[in-house]
Amino acid sequence: MVVILLVLIAIAGYLYWLYKDTLGSITTDADPSVEVPASESVKVKPVTFLLLGFDTRKETGSLNTDVMMIASFNPNTKKSTVVSIPRDSEIDLDGYRVRKANGYYAAFLSSAKKDGLEQKDAEKKAKQGMREMFGEFFDIPIDYTATINFEGFADVVDALGGIQVDVDMDMHYVDNADGTNIDLSKGVQVLNGKQALDFVRYRKSNDGKNMSSDFDRNKRESQVLGEIADKLKSFSGVTKIGGVIKAVGDNMRMDVPSAEVQNMLKTYFGMGRDDIEFIPLTGVWKSPYVHLDEAKLDEAKAALKSKLAAE
């Protein structure tokens, strides 16, 4: 699922000239009294985001994070690295219970509520826990968190008039329990929002054929994210930015101070697919976990750290 692409749209700067409208669409949970020193601003200092995507459909009732990405930005090179983490990845860190990567947010949230925190404060605490945990895992500081739900992704694709992708296999799957109805045929085609969402969510067919792994899904996330980035830079995309802003609506939440959102927009205005390095982590599935490939993980860590260098 690529709902997180909305976060990249907002923080990479495509909406700079409509900044006021953009801020009206993005909910920031940052303390309004906090002022970031000029020497620490994203204008001059590399920044790293934890990007989380939630499935908020009533039918699922799940708190698991189906999309998890770490994105580092360098203001000098205007380049970014985005690492996508398979949802079933085994996370084994000192001080933490071993879990699948997508199970930690719910655990942190539950713990915060048991401590007596109200929902909003508990969510803030859970995001902090996720930043700290993944920061240790990747051995880098993570500055901010951005979250978005599935519906926002589909709305943005529709606002852009659809995107062209190469569907890698026939995808047909129906699940009446959660309202899923995926019906896509292999080949290059223009997908609307619902179809694009189906494309990146697809895992299996009802007849057991054309199965799809989390690694395949991560590749599709990168593919769709790149297509949207390029379309936003095109003339047709620019003319539809107003609709994109409206589509974001209440689907996104960030803990970035408002002034820093503006600085992100200014600093990274004009980024395209060629400026973003996508690294989907890979590994081996051995129930109940994906055991990550150490070489690929080391590559991802090195790439993220390189963006944090001054250069």
C-alpha positions in Angstrom: 0.0 0.0 0.0 1.4 3.4 -1.0 -0.6 5.8 1.1 2.6 7.2 2.3 3.3 8.8 -1.1 1.0 11.6 0.1 3.4 12.4 2.8 6.2 12.6 0.2 4.1 14.9 -2.0 3.6 17.3 0.9 7.1 17.3 2.4 9.0 17.1 -0.9 7.7 20.5 -2.0 5.5 20.1 -5.0 2.9 22.3 -3.4 5.1 25.3 -2.5 3.3 27.9 -4.4 0.0 26.9 -2.8 1.6 26.7 0.7 -1.2 28.3 2.6 -3.8 25.9 1.2 -1.4 23.0 1.8 -1.1 23.8 5.5 -4.8 24.0 5.8 -5.0 20.4 4.5 -2.2 18.9 6.7 -2.8 18.4 10.4 0.3 19.0 12.4 0.5 17.7 16.0 3.6 19.7 16.8 3.5 22.0 19.8 2.9 25.5 18.2 5.2 27.1 20.8 8.2 25.1 19.6 10.6 27.1 17.4 13.4 25.2 15.6 16.7 27.1 15.7 17.9 28.3 12.3 21.0 26.1 12.5 18.7 23.0 13.0 16.2 23.8 10.4 15.5 21.5 7.5 16.7 24.3 5.2 20.2 23.6 6.2 20.2 20.2 8.1 19.3 16.8 6.7 16.1 15.4 8.1 14.7 11.9 8.5 11.0 10.9 8.6 9.2 7.8 9.7 6.3 7.3 7.4 3.4 5.1 8.5 0.3 4.0 6.6 -2.8 2.8 8.3 -5.8 0.9 7.0 -8.7 2.7 8.6 -11.6 0.8 7.1 -14.3 0.0 9.6 -14.4 -3.6 8.4 -10.8 -4.3 9.4 -10.7 -2.6 12.8 -6.9 -3.0 12.7 -4.2 -0.8 14.3 -1.4 -2.4 12.4 0.8 -0.2 10.2 0.6 -1.8 6.8 3.1 0.6 5.3 6.3 1.6 6.9 9.0 3.7 5.3 12.1 5.6 6.5 12.8 8.7 4.3 16.0 10.8 4.6 16.3 14.2 2.8 19.5 16.2 2.2 19.0 20.0 1.6 22.3 20.4 -0.2 21.9 17.7 -2.8 18.1 17.9 -2.9 18.1 14.1 -2.9 16.2 11.6 -0.8 16.4 7.9 0.1 13.2 6.0 0.9 13.5 2.6 2.5 10.3 0.4 2.6 10.0 -2.2 5.4 8.0 -5.4 4.8 5.2 -5.5 7.3 6.1 -9.0 8.6 9.8 -8.2 9.2 11.2 -9.6 12.4 12.5 -6.8 14.6 14.8 -8.1 17.3 16.3 -5.3 19.4 17.6 -5.2 23.0 14.9 -3.8 25.2 12.0 -4.6 22.9 9.8 -7.7 22.6 10.4 -9.5 19.3 7.5 -8.6 17.0 6.6 -8.2 13.4 7.4 -4.6 12.3 3.7 -3.8 11.8 2.7 -4.8 15.3 4.7 -2.3 17.3 2.5 0.7 16.9 -0.5 -1.1 18.3 1.6 -2.3 21.2 3.0 1.1 22.0 -0.5 2.6 21.8 -1.9 0.0 24.1 0.9 0.5 26.6 0.3 4.3 26.6 -3.4 3.9 27.3 -2.7 1.5 30.1 -0.5 4.2 31.6 -3.6 6.4 31.6 -3.0 8.6 28.6 -5.9 10.0 26.6 -6.2 8.9 22.9 -4.3 11.9 21.4 -1.5 11.7 23.9 -1.3 7.9 23.6 -1.0 8.2 19.8 1.8 10.8 20.2 3.6 8.4 22.6 3.2 5.5 20.2 4.7 7.5 17.4 7.6 8.5 19.6 8.1 4.8 20.5 8.1 3.9 16.8 10.7 6.6 16.0 13.0 5.5 18.8 12.6 1.8 17.9 13.3 2.2 14.2 16.0 4.8 14.9 17.8 2.1 16.9 17.1 -0.5 14.2 18.6 1.6 11.4 21.2 3.3 13.6 20.1 6.8 12.7 18.2 9.6 14.3 14.6 9.9 13.2 13.2 13.5 13.5 9.6 13.3 12.6 6.6 11.1 12.0 4.0 11.4 9.3 0.9 9.1 9.1 -1.9 8.7 6.5 -4.7 6.3 5.8 -5.5 4.3 2.7 -8.4 6.4 1.5 -6.3 9.5 1.1 -4.1 7.6 -1.4 -7.0 6.8 -3.7 -8.3 10.4 -3.5 -4.9 11.8 -4.6 -4.6 9.5 -7.6 -8.1 10.4 -8.7 -7.3 14.1 -8.2 -4.4 13.6 -10.7 -6.7 12.0 -13.2 -5.1 8.6 -12.7 -1.6 7.2 -13.2 -0.1 4.9 -15.8 1.5 1.8 -14.5 2.5 -1.6 -15.8 0.5 -4.2 -13.9 2.8 -7.1 -13.5 0.2 -9.9 -13.3 -3.5 -10.6 -13.4 -5.0 -9.6 -10.0 -8.4 -10.9 -9.0 -9.4 -11.2 -5.4 -12.7 -10.7 -3.5 -13.2 -10.6 0.2 -16.7 -9.7 1.3 -15.7 -9.5 5.0 -13.6 -6.3 4.5 -15.1 -5.1 1.2 -12.1 -6.0 -1.0 -12.8 -6.4 -4.7 -9.6 -6.4 -6.8 -10.0 -6.9 -10.5 -7.0 -5.9 -12.6 -5.5 -7.4 -15.8 -1.8 -7.6 -16.6 -0.3 -4.9 -18.8 0.3 -1.1 -19.1 -2.8 0.9 -18.3 -4.1 4.0 -16.5 -5.4 3.3 -13.1 -7.9 5.4 -11.0 -7.5 5.8 -7.3 -9.3 2.6 -6.3 -7.4 0.5 -8.9 -4.1 2.0 -7.9 -4.8 1.1 -4.3 -5.8 -2.4 -5.3 -2.6 -2.7 -7.3 -0.3 -2.0 -4.4 -2.4 -3.9 -1.8 -2.7 -7.1 -3.8 -1.5 -10.2 -2.0 -3.3 -13.3 -3.5 -6.1 -14.5 -5.7 -9.1 -16.5 -4.5 -8.0 -19.5 -6.6 -4.5 -19.5 -5.1 -2.8 -18.5 -8.3 -0.7 -15.3 -9.0 0.4 -15.0 -5.4 2.2 -11.8 -4.4 4.7 -11.3 -1.5 5.4 -8.3 0.6 8.5 -7.8 -1.4 6.4 -7.5 -4.6 4.1 -5.0 -2.8 7.1 -2.9 -1.8 8.3 -2.8 -5.4 4.9 -1.6 -6.5 4.9 1.1 -3.8 8.1 2.4 -5.3 6.7 2.2 -8.8 3.5 4.1 -8.1 5.3 6.6 -5.9 7.6 7.4 -8.8 4.8 7.7 -11.3 3.0 10.2 -9.0 6.2 12.2 -8.4 6.7 12.6 -12.2 3.1 13.4 -12.9 3.1 16.1 -10.2 6.0 17.8 -12.1 4.2 17.6 -15.4 2.1 20.5 -16.7 -1.1 18.4 -16.3 -0.1 17.6 -12.8 0.6 21.2 -11.9 -2.9 22.2 -13.1 -4.5 19.7 -10.7 -2.5 20.5 -7.6 -5.5 22.3 -6.1 -7.5 19.0 -6.2 -4.6 17.1 -4.8 -4.5 19.4 -1.8 -8.2 18.9 -1.2 -7.7 15.2 -1.5 -5.2 15.1 1.3 -7.8 16.6 3.6 -7.8 15.0 7.1 -6.1 11.9 5.9 -2.6 13.0 6.9 -1.1 13.9 10.3 2.4 15.1 10.9 4.4 16.2 14.0 6.5 18.8 12.1 6.3 22.4 13.3 4.4 24.5 10.9 7.4 26.7 10.1 9.4 23.6 9.2 6.6 22.4 6.9 7.0 25.6 5.0 10.8 25.2 4.9 10.5 21.6 3.6 8.3 22.9 0.8 10.7 25.6 -0.2 13.8 23.5 0.2 12.7 20.4 -1.8 10.5 22.1 -4.3 10.8 20.3 -7.7 12.0 16.9 -6.6 11.2 14.1 -9.1 11.6 10.4 -9.4 15.3 10.7 -10.3 16.0 12.5 -7.1 14.5 9.7 -4.9 16.4 6.5 -4.2 13.9 3.7 -3.4 15.3 0.7 -1.4 12.7 -2.0 -0.7 14.1 -4.3 2.0 14.0 -8.0 1.0 14.4 -11.3 3.0 13.1 -14.8 3.5 9.7 -15.7 4.8 9.8 -18.3 7.6 6.5 -18.2 9.5 5.6 -16.1 11.2 8.3 -13.6 10.2 10.2 -12.2 7.2 13.9 -12.5 8.1 15.5 -9.6 6.4 18.5 -10.0 4.1 21.4 -8.5 6.1 23.3 -7.3 3.0 20.2 -5.4 1.8 19.6 -4.0 5.3 23.2 -2.8 5.5 22.8 -1.2 2.0 19.7 0.6 3.2 21.4 1.8 6.4 24.4 3.1 4.5 22.1 5.0 2.0 20.1 6.6 4.7 23.3 7.7 6.6 24.7 9.1 3.3 21.8 11.5 3.1 22.5 12.7 6.6 26.0 13.7 5.7 26.6 17.4 5.1 27.9 17.0 1.5 
